[in-house]
Amino acid sequence: MKFHHLVIAVLSCAALQFGFAEPVGAASGATSTKVSKATKATKTKKASTRQTVRKRAAKAAPRKVSAQRSLAAAAPVAAAVEVDRLGLPLLRSSAFLIQNQNTGEVLLEKKSDAVLPIASITKLMTAMVVLDGGQSLSEEVVITDEDLDTLKGTGSRLALGTRLTREQLLHLALMSSENRAASALGRSYPGGIAAFVNAMNIKARMIGLADTHFSDSTGLNPMNVSSPRDLARMVSAASTYPLIRQFSTSSEEHVQIGSRVQRFGNTNSLVRSPEWEIGLSKTGYIQEAGRCLVMQAWVNKQPVIIVLMDSDGRYTRTADAVRVKKWMEAAATQRVAVGPGGSS
């Protein structure tokens, strides 16, 4: 009998330790009652804790939503592209300006007055001066050793002796950023390259570019400088030339070079994207300038000028342009959802 009671006591202790609610054995009534009460107390405490957590979460949720609505573009924008605490997109270019071309409203800017090298963005001015000069576009121009890049040592598929029309050179300079093509365009201008560069700087003043100066027709010279604000004006001016719009946004061109037909592609991959409607485009790169991109594009049925300067990574300028577009589209969607009266 003593042994039987000892077994019951051991099992009862185990029940207390592991939270069994049912009695262990016929003679364990008092112990079972204590175990049951302890278990119920534990369950009640857990349930109470869960209710408290739910109540706190319910109270906190409205405050979080309210804080999000106070941002410039709110949740849909954050979901579309990474934004800062004000709801503005985080861009990787060191200087930029995004502007509505119709209204002149600046949508985004950073260091928009900083004067920086512009690399091959220069070729937009080269094209305007060529077209303003009224020279025959069908006239053939020969690539000579004067068109070789002795400054940066860049190569070209336009070999010495290549004969192309001025129109073909203009196309390759704008679409593929061909340096020898841009050099030949400036060199064949009445008065030579010196007169051409002078005409570039006069044109810059005529269209109100106070921060801009040119030293060559290619952009290889880092003394070719401008600011994001000036480049926005230059893009707007260049967009009035139908041939510049056409050549700078064409995706590719096949050109007879000697005995071979060679394919030249656009340096801006976005012109081939069905998600973009681009009216004008130009890329640029030298070490001093970083990677640059200027565009006139249609976003939310509005013409927008995008100027991105001094990007480090190879694809950063393109990625920044995509971020801008997504941010604008998401912000427009948010305005429609919220309505003119404020938060929804």
N, C-alpha and C positions, 0 to 999 in steps of 0.2 A: 504494500500500500504506500509506503514512504517513497519507494522507487517511482510509482505511478504519479504521485504528486510532484516529484522532482522533474519528471518529463514535462508535465503540464506547465510548470513554472518556466522552464527553459523555452518552450514553444511560445508562451505568452510574451516573454521578453523579446523574442524574435519578431512577434507581431507588432509590438510597440516600435521596434527599430525600423521596420520596413513598411509600416502604415497599413497593415491588414485591418479591414473593418469587421470581418466576420469572426465569431468566437472560435477559439481553438479548443476542442474537447468539450465534454458535457459539464465539467467541473470548473470552467473558467469564466463564469458570468461576470464577476466584479472586474476582472482584468480586461475582458472584452469591452465592457462599457467604457473604461478609461481610454482604450485604444480608439474606439469609435469616436469619442468626444474629441480626442486629439486630432484625428484625421479630419473631422468636420471643421474644426477650427482652422486647420491648415488650408483646406479648400476655400473656406470663407475668406481668409486673408488673401489668397491668390486672386479670387474673383474680384475682391475689392480693389486690389492693385491694378488689375486689368481695366476696371471701370474708370479708375482715376487717370490712367494713361490715355484712354480713349477721350475722356473729357478734356484733358490738356491738349491733345492733338486737335480736337474739334475747335477749341478756342484759338489755337495757334494758326490753323489753316487760313482763316480769313485775313489775318494780318499779313501773311506771306503773299497772298494774291494781291492784296492792296498795294504792297510794296512793289510788286512786279508791274502793276498798272501805272505806277508813277513814273516808270522808265519811259524813255522816248519812244521805244518801239515794242516793248512788252514781249510776252512769251513766244508768239509766232516767229519773231525775228531771232530770238535766242535759239529756237529750234532750227532755223534755216542756216545761220552762220554764227560763229563765235563773236560775242559782243562784249563791250566793257560795261561798267556799272550804269552808264547813261544810255545804254542800248545802242551805241555806235559800233560799227564793225571794226574788228581788230585787223588792221592792214600791216603788212610786213615791209612795204616800201617806206623809205625814210622821209620822203617828201611827196605830197600828192594834193590834187585838187579835183573835186567832182562837182560839176556845174550843170544846171539845166540850161541848155543853149537858148531856148526860147525866151525864158524869163530873166536869165542871168543869175538866178538864185544859186548860191554856193551851198551844196548839200553836205559836203565833207571837205575838210582841208587840214593840212599839217605842213608847216614850214612853207607855205605857199609863196612867200617872197624870197626864199633862199635861192641864191644864184649858184647854179651847179652846171658841170659839163653835161651836154645833151646827146653826145655821140651821133648816131645816124638819124635821130629826129631832125637833124639838120637838113636831111634830104627833102623834107616838106618845103622848106624855103627854097632849096635848089630848084625844085619842080616849079614853084610859083614864078621864080625869076626867069626860068627857061620859057614858060608859057607867056609871060608878060613881054618877053623879048621879041616874040613874033617870028622867030626863025622857023624855017621849013622843017616840019616833023618828018618828012619823007627823005630829007637829005642824009646821006651816009656819012658817018664819022668813024675814023679809024682809031683803034686802041694803039697807043704808042708807049714808049718807055717813060714818058712824062706822067703816065697814069699809074705807074707802079707805086705801091705803098712802101716808101722808104722810112716812114715814121714808126709804124707798128709791125711792119713785115707781114701783113695779112696776104693771103693768096686770093686767086680768082680763077674762074673757068673761062674768062675772056682773055685768051692768049694775045700776045702782041701781034698786031696785024689784023685782028678781027675787025670786020666791017659790019656795022649795024646802023640802022636808021636812028635818027634822034628820038623818034617815038619809041623804038625798041629799047634804047638806052634808058629813057625815062621810065618805061614799064619795069625794067629790071632793077633800077635804082629804088623805086618805090615799093615794089613787091618783095624782091629778094635782097634788098639793101646792098646791091652790087656797088662796091666802092670804085672800081675802074669805070663803071658806067657813069657814076656821078662825077668823077674826075674829068672824064671826056666831055661831059655836058658843060662843065665850067670852063674847061680849056678851049672849047670851040666857040665860046661866046665872043662877040665883037670886042676886041681889046684884050682878050685872053683872060686868064684866071684872076688877075688883079682887078680888072674891071668887073668881073662877075661877082667877086666877094664884096666889092664896093656897092654893087647893085643890091646884093643881099642885105647889107646893113641899112641901105636907104629904104628898102622895102620894109624892114623891121620897124624903122621909125614911122613910116607912113601908116602902119596898122597899129601903132601905139605900144610897141614892145620896148619898154624902158630898161629892162634888165637883160636884154639880149644882145649878143655880139657874135659875129661869125669871122672865122679866119680861113676856112676852106669850104669846099662844096660837098665834102664827103661826111664830115663829122669825126674823122680820125684824129683831128687836132683837138686836144682837150681845152683849147682856148675858145672853142665854140660853146658858149654858155647861155643859160636862160633860167627862168624861174617857173614853177608850176603855173602861176597866174599868167605869165606871159605866154607860156605854151598853150594854155587854154584859148587865148586870143588867136594864136597862130593856127591852131587846129580849126577854129571857127572860120578864119579867113581862107584856109586851104580847102575847106569843105565846099566853098562856092565854086571851085573848079571841077567840072564834071569828069575830066580826064584823071585828075588826082584821085577822086573818089573811086573811079573805075579801076585804075591800075593798083592802088594801094590795098584794095580788098579782093582782087582776083586771087584765086587759090593756087593757080599754077599757069605756066606758059611754056610751050615747047618752041625753042629757038634754034635755027640753023646756024651752027658755029663751025665754019669751015666745011668739012665733008660730013659732019655728024649733026644729028638733031639732039639737043640736050634739053632736059626738063629742069625748069627753075620753079621752086615753090615759094609760098608766102612764109615769111619769118614769124608771122603771128598765127598760131594754130587755131585761134578762135574764129577766124574767117571761114573755116570749114565746118563749124559747129552749127547744126540746125537750130540750136537754142538761142543763137545770137543773130541780130539784125544790125550789121555794122556798115556805117556809111563812109568811114575813113579810118585808116589804121597805119601806124608806123611804130616799129620797134627800134631800139638802139642799144649798143653795148660797146664800151671800151672800159678798161680797168678803172680809169678815173671817174667814170660816170655811173658805174654799176649797170644793172639792166633796167632799161626804161621802156615804157609803153604809153602811147597816146592813142586815143580812139574817139570817134564820134559814133555813138551807138544809140539805138532806140530801145528804151526801157519804159515799160508802162505807157507805151504810145507817146513818149516824149523823147526828143533828141537830147542826149546827155553827153557831155564832154568829159572824158576820163583821162587824167594825167597822172601817171605813176612814175616816180623817179628814184633812182638809186636803190634798186632791189638787189639783195645779195645772192639769193639762190637762183638757179637756172629757170625754175618754173614759178618763182615767187610773183613776178609781175602779172603773169596770166592768172594765177590763183587769186591775187588781189582783185583783179577785174571781175572774176566770178563772184567773189565775196561781195563786192559792191552791188552787182546785179541782183543777187539773192536778197541782200539786205533791203534794197529798194522795193523789190517785188513783195517781200514779206511785210514791209512797213505799209505799203499800199493796201495789202489785204487786211492788215490790222485796222487801218483807217476806215475801210468799208465795214468791217465787223463792228467796230465801236460806234461809228457814226459821228456826225459833226457835234453832237451834244456832249461828248466826253466818254467816260468809261462805260462799258456795257454791263 
